[in-house]
Amino acid sequence: MKKIVFASIAMLALSASGRAQVFDRPGIDIVIRGEEGRRLSVGLPHFYSPVVNAETKAVQEEIYDAFYQDLRLARAFKLVNLVDYSTEINSGYQKGSGGPNLEGWYLAGLETLVTGEVRFEGREIVLNCHLYDAKQKTYIIGKSYRGRKHAIRNMVHRFSDEMVFRFTGDKGIASSKIAFVQRSDRAKEIYIADYDGKNVRQLTGNGSLNLSPDLAPDGNQVAYVSYRDGRSELYTANIAARTTKKIGSLPGTNAAPAWSPDGRLIAFANSHEGNTDIYTIRPDGTGLRRLTSHPAIDTSPSWSPTGRAIAFTSDRSGGPQIYTMNSDGSNVRRLTFSGKYNASPDWAPKGDKIAFVRRVRGTFELFVVSAVDHTVVQQLTWNQGDNEDPSWSPDGQYILFGSNRFGHPELFIISANRDFELKLFRKAGNYSNPHWGS
């Protein structure tokens, strides 16, 4: 969790069966439980390439894997593995007549088919993605993308989000990013990655302690805490420009920065007035404003989606509990009453729930509480090590968190209804402080 110091994530059968399946694709650890709701079945073969060699085969597999992950997490779809039928489906592309062979797939239980072509043009790749209606044998949508080889997953993510928006009207999460901390030797550095843990990029490299990354709403900046100059200070990093900027030079301990939904303010905890309280500041370091003024420790702010309220952790009732207040510091009210240790709140994108961590019999577990009615509480994890730092996906269907359930800190994704879990990185590492941005 954003450490609080008190007093110091095979083929699907083409059948009507609603039982969830277990998938095992390379590099992805997924457990699916329970019953699936009504989802649109989407067939996925390998994309067609006019050139067949080791390089194109690797790209075909990467395209498949990216679609696989995207469509599995998009709750609107039921994925059907058609890799073994790729040559038959892509016969139209091979003959130059264009389009896949759709004959018979609807009778086999398939509703839609996503496929296309991948071509190498010099140092760039052209990816043409197409979605077809298997019943009507008609074309639904298509997009063409061009870029370097390293951008192939981003192209797939963009088309996956197009599919989600087409069928649900909601924005997909495939193009979203995550930020996290990875420890190496004595240093902790900030990294960013695609939501599926791919395309990892290191953001800081100062050999110090860098903590609590929070992605800005526009996805272009990360706010974080760094000890690079010997004490905790607030910084922002521009991802594209690869530049960092200190947010003023505030005395005391600085912790847990959180961007406001409009990107105009950063809420954070600071101790320069003698005890830890919640403040806001503009990204340029101006406009410092104190929101709480209490002898207790107030920390870990999380903005509501409207920006009108902030959830935070406070021990003003004797032990750490979750509170909410208006964004100007007024109307403070306690939200959690069960459990002696509740911390690290994260407000859901729809504004109806808040995820948090509760200590249960010596271990930290993930919980969700109604942002309106404190009596509506749901537990998400049980007896699998310490589970910390919950962070909602942009669509509010998943929570990213850290856990040491396998002996060392790793990152996981769990669905809000508990029918899905995913371990983000197959390679063991020391990962913590995750945040899921837009």
N, C-alpha and C positions, 0 to 999 in steps of 0.2 A: 504494500500500500504506500501511498505517499506518506512516508513514515511520520507518525505523530509522536512527539515526545511529551508525555504528560508528566509533569514534574521532571524533569530532565528530558479446440474442432473434428470390374466384372460386369456384367451386363444385367440390366434390369429386364425381367421377364415381360414380354408383350402380352400382358394379361390384365384382368380387371382387379387383381389382388391389391388390396390397400396396405398390406403390411410393409413396413419400411425395410429397406435392404441395407446390408453392410457392404461398403465399397472399399477397395484396396488398390488405389493407384499409386505409382511410385512417388515418393516424396510427400504423401498426404496421409495423415492418420485421422480417420473419421469413424465415429460411432454414431449410428442412428438407432433410436429407440421408438417404440410405440407405433401408432397408426398415422398414416399420412392423410391429409385432407385432400380435397379435389385439386389436382394439378394438371396442367397441360403437358401431355407427353411430347418430348422433343427428341428426335433422332439425331445422333451425332456420329458421322463417319470421319475418317481422315479427309482433310481438304485435298483437292487435286493439285498436283504439280506437274508441269510438262516435262520437267527434268527429274530423273530418279537417281539420286546418289546419297551418300551418307549425310551430306549437309542438308539436303531437302527433306530427308526422312526425319532428321532431328528437329527441323522446323515444324514438320507436320505433327510430330508428337508433342511439341511444345504448344502448338495451337490447340490440340485436343485437350491437353492437360489444363490449359488456361480456361477453355470453355467448360470443361468438366467441373472445375472448382467454382466458377462463376454461376453456372446453372444449378449446381447443387445447393448453393447458399441462397439462390433466388427462390423463395418459397412458392412461386407461381408455377414452377416447372417440375416435371418428372423426367429425369434424363434416361435415354435409351442408348446404350452403347452399340453402334453399328460399324465399328472399325472393321470387322470381318467382311462387311458388305460394301466397303469403300469403292472397290473397282467397279462393281455393278452400278452403284449409285452415281458415280462420277463418269459413266460411259459417255454421257452427253458432252461433257467438257473435253474428253479425250478425242471424240469424233469431230469436235469443232462445231457441233450443232447447238451448244450452249445449254446450260441447265442440267440438273440431275434427273435420273430416272425415278419418277414418283409412283410408277405403276405398282399396285398391290400393297403398298405400305400401310394405307389406312385400314384395309381389311385385316392386316396383321396387328392392328391396335395402335398405330402411330397417327398422331394428329398433325404434327408439324415436323419439319426437317430443316436443320441449319447446316449449310455446307458452303463451298466456294472454292476459290483458286488462290494459290500462292505462287508468285513469280519473282525471280531474281532479275533485277535490272541494274547492272553495274554493281555499285556498293549498296544499293537500296533494295528493299523488299516491297512488293505490291501485294496487298492482301484484299481480295474481293470477298465479302461476306454476304450471304443470301439466306433469307428465311422463306420457306415455302409452306403452303397449306396442303397437307397430304390428302385430305378428303376431296377438296375442290381442285387439286392439282394446279393451284394458282400461286403466283408470286406475291409475297406479302411486303417485305422490305429488303433493302440491300444498301450496303455502304462499301466504299473503296477507300483503303488507307495506304499510305506510302511512308516509308521511313527506314532507318537503319535496323539491322537485325536485332539489336538490343531492345527495340521498341515494339517487338511483335506481341508481347503479352499486353501491353497497353492498348494496342489496336483491338485485340480480342475483348479486353475489358470494356472498351467503348461500345462495341457492338452488343455485348451482353447487356449493358445498361440500356441500349436502344430497345432491345427485346423486352426488358422489364417494363420500361415506360410504355411501350406499345400495348402490352397486355394488362397492365395494372394501373397505369396512370401515375405511378410513383417513380421517383428517382431511384435507380439501382445503386448498389454499393460497390460494384466491381472496380470502379475507377478511384475508389477512396484510398487513403493512405493511413499508415499507422506510424507512430513514433514510439521509441522505447530506449531503455538504457541497457547496454551490454558491458559487463565487467571483464577486464583483462588485466591480470596482475593486480596492481593496486589502483588502477584507474577505472573510472566509469565514464563511458562516452555515449553521446546521443546518436542514435541511428534512425533512419526512416526507411520504410519499405512499402510495397503494395500491400493491400489488405490481406493478401494470401501469403505473406511472408517472402515473396519473391522481390527481385530487384532491390536488394538491401544496399543502402548507401550510408556511409559514415558522415555525420554532420559536424561533430566536434572532434578535435584531436589534440587537446592541450595537456593530456597526461594527468589530469586532475579528476576531481569528483564533479560530474555533471548529472543533474537529477531532474525529475519531474517535468519531462517535456510535454508541451501542450500545443497542438497544431492550431494555427489561426483558421478562422472560418473560410478564408479564400484559399487555404492550402499552400500558401507561398511562404509562410513564416512559422517558426517554432519559438515559443517562449520557454525558458528553462532556468534552472538555478545552477550556478557554477561556483566552485571554490578555486578557480584558476589563479586568483590574486590573493589567496590565503583565507578568505572568508566568503560566506554565502552571499552572492549577489545575483540580481536578475539580469538576464540577457535575452535578446531575440536574435534568431539566425534566419537570414534570407536563403531559402533552399536553392533557388536558381542561381543567384549571384554568389553563393557560398561565402557570405560575409556575416560577421557577428557584430552586435552592438549592445553595449551595456546600457541598461535602463537607469540612468542616473547613478548615484552613489549613495544609497540609503544605508544609514547605520543600522546596527542590530542584525538579527538573523532573518533572512528572507527565504520564503518557502512557498511551494504549491501554487505557481502561477496558473491562471485560467483566463482565456480570452472570452470577452463578451461576445454574444452572437453576431453583433454588427462589426466586430473587430476594432472598435474604438477605444476599448478599455481592457486592462488586465487586472483581474482581482488576484490578490495574493495575501499571504500571512507575513507579518513583520513584528519584530519585538522591540523596536527602538523606543517605544514609550514605556518600557519597563516590563510589559508582559505581551504575549502574542495576541494580536488582533487582526481583523480583516481590513484591508485597504484596497482601493482601486487607484490605478495610474494609467495615463495614456502611454502608448508604445514609444513615444518620443521622450518619455521621462517627466513630462509636465502633468499638472493637475492632480497631485497626490491628494487623496481623500480618505479619511478614516471612517469606516462603517460601523465597527463595534468598539465599545469602550466598557470592558468588564474585567474584573480582576482575574477571571479564569482564562484558560487558553482557548482561543478561537482560531481555527485553521481549516485547511482543505476546502476552499470555496468552489462551488460548482453553479454555474448560471442556469436558470430556467431557459427554455427555448425562446421565449419572448424577450428575455433580458430584463424582465421586471422584477425578478426575485433571484435570490442566491441561497443555495443550501450550503451548510458548513458543519464542521464538527466543533463541539465545545464540551468542556468538562464542568461547566458552570453548575450542573446539578449534582456534582460529586464524582461522576465517571463520564467518559466521553460518550456523547449522544449526538444524534443528527438534529439539527435545527434548520429552520428557513427564516428568511427575512426579506423585506423589500430591498430592491437594489440600492436604495439610499440609506439602508441600515435600520429602517423603522419596521415595526410590526414583527418583532422576533417571536417565533413560536417553536415549541419543541415538537418533533415529529416521531421520534422513537421512544418507547417507554419500556419495552421488554429487553432483557439483556443488560449486563453491566458495562459492556464495551461495544459501542457502535461507532464506526468511523468511515472515512473515505467515501463520501457521497458522490454520485454522478447522476445528473438529471437526464431522464430519457428524452429523446428528440420530440416526442409528442406531448411532453409535459405532464403526463399522467402518473409516472412512476419515478422512483429514485432508487438506484442500486447502491448498496453499501456493504461494508464488512462488519460482521459480528463475531466476537470471540465466544466460542461454544466449547466448554470443557477443555480449555487450553489451546484450541486451534482456531484459526480464522476461517470463517465460512462466508460465502456470498449470499446476500439476501436482496430482495426487492420489496419496497414498501410503496403503497399508494401515496402520491404527493398530496392527496386531499384527506384521506381517512387513514390515520396511523394504525388502525386495527387490522388493515388488510396487508399482511406480510407473507411473502413467499420465500422459502429457502431453496437455493439452487445447487449447493454443493454439500456433500456429507463425508466426513472422515477420510479425506484424501489430502493430507498435509495442510499447509497454510495457503489460503487462497486470498489474493490481495489485489488492490488497484482496479476495481471494475471500471470499464469504459464502454459505453453503448455504441453500437454501429449506427451510422447515419439514418438507417431505416427503422431503428428501434427493435429489431428482431433478434439481435445477438449482443452478447457482452464479451469483450476482450478482457482478460485478466491474467495475472501472474500466479503461479503455483509452484511449490516445491515438492509435489506429490511423488515424483520419481527421484527425489534425493537432491536435486539442484534446481535453482530457479529457472522456470520456462514459461512460455506464453501459451495460452489456450483461448479458444472461443467456445462459448456455450450459448445455445438458443434460450430465449427468455421463457419458453415453455418446456425446457429441459429434454427435448427429443433429439438433441444434436450436440456433440462435442467434437472439437478438433484441436489437436496439438499443432501449433503453428510451424515450428521448425523441427525437422527430423534430426538434424545434427544437434548434439547436446551443446549447451552453452549456458551462460549465466545472464539471463534476461530479466528485466524488471521494469517497473514504472511505465506500463504501456498506456498509450492514448490513441483512440480511433478518431481520425479526423474525417472531414467531408471529401 
